[in-house]
Amino acid sequence: MATQSVIHPVGQSKIAVLPFSSPQAITQTELVLFMSLKGRLQQLEEQVAATQESLKTRLEAGATVQPGDHIARLDERSRRNVAWRGVAEDLAETVFGDGKGATYCDEVLASTEPTRTVTLVVR
């Protein structure tokens, strides 16, 4: 009678046996609560957006902020988008001649209106 032997090095053969259990049923109460929370979240997001816009508008109009623990101010930034500059310089060099690409781009940049961004900061 032959004997068969199988050797498994420790740590290389790991079999996890997990007991099967059916997932807990989702109740109608949970679904109603979820839908209610989702609706409330939307209401809150709309209220936050409206309040933020009101504060920004009033600060832009010159409203003062009552002294206290919190501040409110507008951070304004403006920039010109110049990501196109390298390509435009090369093209202008080809069209207008060597040495004129940078000048052309400077003229375009000078005539471009900056993009204005206003952010409400409340701390």
N, C-alpha and C positions, 0 to 999 in steps of 0.2 A: 504494500500500500504506500503510495507516494504522498508526501506532505508538501504543501505549497506554502511558501512564506513570502509575505509582502512587507517590505520595510519602508516606512515613511519617516524621513528626518523630522525631528521636532521643529515646529515653527513654520514649516513649509506647507503643511496640509491642515488647514483649519476649516472645519465645516461648522457653520452656525445653524443650530436648529431653533427656529422660532416657532412658538405656538401660534397657530392660526386663530385669529379672532376677528369677527366681523366688525367693521367700523361702526361707531355709534351713529345712530340715525340722526339726521338733521331735522329739527322740529320746526313747525310753522312759527312758533314763538321766536326762534332764532332768525328766521327769514324776515319776519315782520320787524324785529329789532334792527336787523341789518339795513332794510329799506328805510326805516325811520332815521337811523344814523346817517345814511347816505344823503337823505333829504336835508337833514339838519346841517351837514357839512356844506352842502351847496348854499344854503341860506347864510351860513357864517362867512363863506368865501365871498358872497355878494356883498354882505355888510362890511367886511374888511375892505374890499375894493372901493365901495362908495365912501367909506370914512377916509381912506387914504386919499382919494381924489379930492374930497372936501378940504382936508388939511393942506394938501398941496396948493389948491386954488387959493385958499385964504392966505397962506404964506407968500405966494407969488404976488398977491394983492397988497402985501405989507402988514398983515396981522402980526401982533406980538404974541409971545408965548408967556403964559402965567409962570412966575418963578416957582420952582419946586424941585422935586427929585428927578423929573424927566425933562428932556429937551426935545425940541422939534426944529429941524432946519432942512433946507433944500441943498443938496449937493448938485451943482451944475457942472457938466463937462461938455466940451465940444471937441470934435475931431474931424479931420478930413480923411476919408478912406483912400489910402494911397497904395493899396496892394497891387495895383496895376502898373506901378511906376517902372519897374524893371523891363517889362515887355514893351511899354510905351516908349521908353528911351531907346531901346533897340530899333523899334519901328521908325521912330523919328530920325534916328541916325541914318537909316536906310533911305528915307524919303527926303529929308532936308540936308543931309550931308554930315560928315564927321564933326563932332563937337557941338552939334545943335540939339541933340536929344535931351540933355539935362536942362537946357534953357527952355525948350518947349514944355517939358514937364513942370518946371517952375512956374511958367505962365499959366498952365492949366490949373495947377494947385492954387495959385493966387486968386484965380477967378472962381474957384469952387467955394460955395457956401458951406460952412461947417455944419455937421449934424449936431443938434443940441439934445442933450439928455439931462433930464431933471429927475433926481431920486429923492424921495422923502426919507429922512433919517430921524427916527424917534428912539430915544434911549431912556 
